[in-house]
Amino acid sequence: MLRFIFILLIFPLLVFAQNQQKQLDELRQKIARLQGQIAAQEKNETSTLEFLRALDEQIDLTHRLVGQLQKQERDKRAKIESTEQAQQRTQRELERLKQLAAERAVLFYKYGRLQDVEILLTARSLNQMLLWAKYHQQLTDNDRRILAGIGKKRTEIGEQKSLLAAELQAQQRTLSEKQKEEATLKKRRTQRQDLLKKARKDKSFYQMQLAETQRAIDRIKQLIASAEANTSRRETARANGNSQYDRLVRKSMPWPVDGRVVTHYGTYRHPVLNTVTTNLGIDIAAPAGTPVRSVASGRVTALTWQRGYGNLMIISHADGYYTVYSHLADIGVALNDEIAADQTIGAVGETGSLQGPTLHFQVWQREEALNPEEWLRQ
């Protein structure tokens, strides 16, 4: 019975671990595929931008893999601590039962059979003898329960030790893999910096990057159109005036990140190409790892990797408004998650960016891009 209960308790953990392992394996497969692309591009001297984008995506995926391994390591550590605490409690209970058994043995040795005979000889009635027999039976049953409890606790300790040993081995494997991936990530980031220094001297690199940005804008429009087409529930809520998400109000939204605006919304002259270019959002420079927050409550309707923008997230709000966050790292939410206003959703990254760690932020009402600075607090 004990073993059956143990299996029932451990089975959900095994399923969860299998799901985690599946996600990790999928990430490893994507990273391996990109590694193949990078190797082929190095051999064939593919364009710098193509090489950089493959490198960017691999960096983001490896960073995500490291993040999941870190979480897995924390979970393992917590599980090990919990198992150790359970083992200590079980050991204390075993010692208590052993003490009870020892005390009963001493009492039996001192006052056992001889006292039983005296009670039988001095009993004044049949009822008194029956009461003594019943009490004696209760003591015997209690002794059996104590001995059974000792056996049970010893079995529990054995199972807990086996589980603990397995968790410790798993933690060591996770830690070793995480250190390996972190070393790879560091190497790739250095490679990216060297590549960027070379690319910034080439005008064709910026032309290709602008073309990628335009394709990314088209993709954002498609994602928003798709979200609008699949939000009949929100359409009803809008008609009734009781959407569960925040309505965006001009000049009142908190800033998504603490930083400095380096590129404003609208047209500007490209500093390298000397051509007029349109920016449909704002770029906010901030140190890598700076928390990025949602400007209002809503729901994550898109979470993808986009060439030129890196990790990209779209959050839908009331009245058909959407906010877009890109160049993200350390994403802490999932697709379709409900998001609270001012909730941390990730951190500032730099993959997809040519100007260092930056958050690219956009505001849309359905398929019309708006100036974010007209909606953010002054």
N, C-alpha and C positions, 0 to 999 in steps of 0.2 A: 504493500500500500504506500509506504514511504517513497519507494522508488518511483511509483506511478505519479505521485504528487510532484516529485522532483522533475520528472519528465514534463508534466503539464506546465510547470513554472518556467522551465528552460526552453520549451519549444518556441514561444513567441520571440525570445531573444535570438534564437537561431535563425528564425525567419527574417528578423530585422537585420541581423548580421549578413545574411545572404543578399538582401536588397542593397545594403551598403556596399558589399563586395561587387555586386553587379554594376553599380554606378561607377565605382573605382575602375573596374575593368573597361567600361565604355570610355572613360576619360583616357585610360592608357592606350586604347586602340586609336583614338583620335590623335593623341600626341605622337604615336608611332607613325600614323599616316602622314602627319605634317613633317615629321623628321625625314621621311622618305622624300617628300616634296622638296624640303630644304637641301637635302643631299643632291638631288637631281638638278636643282637650280644652281647650286655651287659648281657642279660639273659642267653644266651647259652655259654658264655665265648669263643667266636670266637677268632681266632688268632689276635694278636695285629696289624699285618699289615692290615688285612681285616678291622678291626675296624678303624684304622687310615685313610685308603683310603676313607671309607665312610664319615668319619669326614672331611677329606680334601675337598671332593667334596661338602659337605654341606656348608663348610666355603666359598668356592668359589661362590657357588650359592647365598648364603645369602649376600655376599659382593656385588655381581652383583645386587641383589634385592635392597640393600641399595643405591647403586649408581643410580639405576633407580628412586628410591623414592626421592633422593636428586635432580635429574634433574627435576622430576615432581614438587617438591616443588619450585625450581627456576622458572620453567615455570608458576606456579600458582602465585608466587610473582610478576613476570613481568606482567602477565595478570591483576592482581589486580591493580597494579600501572597504567597500561594503561587505565583500566576502570575508575579509580579515576580521571585521567587527562581528559578523555573524559567527565566525569560527570561535572568537573569544567568548561570545555569549554562550555558545554551545559548550565550550570547555568549562566555563564557570558552572553551568547547570550540571555537567557531568561530575565535577568535583563536589557539588552539593549533594547529589544522589549517592556518590561514594561515601560521603561523610555520614549520611543517614543510614546507609547499609552497615557501616562500621559501628555506629552507635547501637543499632539493633543487634549486631553480633555480640557486642559486649554485654548488653542486657540479657540476651539469651544465655550467654555463658554463665553470668552471675545468678540469674533467677529463672533459668529455664525449666528443665524436667522436674527437679526437686520441688519447685514451687507448684508445678502442675499437679503433682501427687498430693501435696498438702491441701490444695484447694479442693480436690476431689474428696479427700478424707474428711475435711471439715465442713463440706457443704451440708446445709441444714434441710435442703429440700431439692426435689427434682427440678423445680423451676430455676433455682440458683445454679444448679449444674448446667442446665441448658443455656442460661445466660452466659456462664463462663465459656462454654463451648462455642457460642456464637462470637464472643469477643475474641477468643483465640483464633477462630477462623478469619476474622477481619484482620488481625495482625498478620496472619500467614498470607492473606491476599495482598496486603499492603507491601509485604516483603517481596512478593512476586512482581508487583508493579514497579518497585524500586529497581529490581534486577533487570526487568524488561526495559525500563527507562534508560538504564546505563547502557544496555546493548544498543538501543535506538540512537542515543547521543553519540556513541562511538561510530556508528554507521554514518551519521550525519557529518561528523568531523572528517571521516575518510573521504566522503563525497565532496565536501567543501575544499579539502586539500587538493583533490584532483582538479576541481574547477579552477582553483587559484593557480595551480601550476600551468594549466592550459592558458589562462588569461595572461599570465606573466610572459609566456612564450609568444603569444599573439602580440602583446605590447612591444616586446623586443623586435619582432619582425616589422611592426608598424613604424617604430622609431628608426630602425635602420633604413627602411624605404623612404621615410620622410627626409632624413639627412641626405640621402642620395639625390632625391628630387630637388631639394633646396640648393645643392651644389650645382645641379644642372641649370636651375633657374638663375642662379648668380652668373653662371657662364653665359647664358643666353642674353641676359640684360647687358653685360659688358659688350657682347657681340653687337647688340642693337645700337648701343651708343657709338661704337666705332663706325657702324654702317650709316648712322644718321649724319655724322660729321662729313662723311664722303658724299652723301646724297644731297646735303644742303647746298653744295656747290653746283648742282646740276639743275638747270631750269626745267628740263623735261620731267624731272622728278616731281616738281610742283604742279606741272600741268596734269600729270597723271593723278596726282593726289586730289586736285580740284574735280577731276572727272569722277573719282571715287566718291567724293563728297556729294556730288549731284545724284549719283546712283543711290547713295545712302538716304538722301532726302526722298527720292521716289519710293524707296523701301519703307520709310517711316509713314508716308502717305498711305501705302498699301496696308500697313499694319493697323493704322487708325481706321481706315475704311472697313477693314475686316472686323475690328472691334465694334464699330458702330452697327454693322450689319447683324452682329450677334448679341445685341444688348436690348432686346425687346422688353425685358424686365425693367431696365433702366429707363427706356422710353416711357413706359407706363408711369414710373415713379416721377419722371420729369413732368408729365402731363398733370399728375396729381399734386405736384409741388412738394413732394416729401421724399426726395432722394436721400439715401442713407449717407451719401458722401458730401464733402464740403463743396460749397459754391465758391469759385474763385472771385475775389473782390479786388479791384484795382488798388494798387498802392498799399495793400495790406498783407500780402503773402510774405512769410519769412524767407530769407535767402537759403538756398539749398546747401551752401557751403560757405565757410568763412575764408574769404580770399579776395583777390583783386581782379576786376574785369580787364582783360587784355584785348579782347575783341568784342565790339558792340554789335547789336542787331542792325541789319540794313546793309546798304552798299558801302564798299570801301575799296581803295586802290591797293592791289596786292603789292607788298613791298619788294618782291623779287621779280614777278612777271610784269609789273606796272600796268596791269589790266584791272578793270572795274569788276569786282566780285561781290556777290550777295551772301550775307551770313544770316541764316534764319533763326539764330539763337544768340546766346552770348557765351564767351569762353572765360571761365574764372580760374585763374592760376592759384594753386594752393599746394602745400607740400604733399608729397605722396603719402597716402594713408590717412589724410584728413577726412573725418566722417562726412558723408553726404546724407542729407535728410530730405524726406518728402515735404513739399511745401504745403500739402493739404491731404486730407484723408481721401482714400480711393482704393482702387484695385489694380494689381499688376496685370496688364493685358498683353504685354510682350516682354520677353527677356531673351536676347539673342546676341550673337557676335556679328558685327557689321564692319566690313572693310572700310577703313578711314575713320571709324568711330570706336572700334574695339567693342568692349562689352556695353550693350545698350539696353536700357529699360524704359518702358512706357507705362505710365500710371494714368488710369482714367478717373475723372472726377465728375461732379454733377454738371448738368446742362451741356454735355458733350465736350467738356474741356479735357485736355490731355497735357501732361508734362513729360518731357523726354530728358533722360540723363544718360550721358555716354562718357567713354574713357574710364569706366568704373573698374574698381578692384574690390576684392573682399566682399562680394555681394552676399547680403545676409537674409534675403527674402527669396521666395519662389514664385513661379508663374501662378496667377489667380489668387495670390495672398491678398487679404484685406490689410490695407496700410493706414495707420493713424497719422494725423498731421504731426510733423516734426519728428517722425520716426526715422531712425538711422537705417538706410537701405543698402549702404555699401561705403566705399572709400574712394578717394581720388586716386586714379591711376594715370598711366601715360601711354599705354599701347593704343595705336591708332592716331596718336597726337604727334605733331612735329615741333611743338613748343614746350616740351617737358610736361610734368604733372599738371593736368588741367581737367576741369569739369566742363563739358559742353552741355548747356541747358537750353531747352526750348519750351515754349508754351503754344499749344494749338487749340483752336475751337473747331472741332470736326476737322476739316481738311484745310483750314486757313491758319498759317503761322502768324503768331502775334509777337510783339516786342516784349520780352520778359521783364525788362526794366520798368515798363509801365504797370506791371502787376506786383512787383516786389516792393517791400517797404523801403522808403528812402532813408 
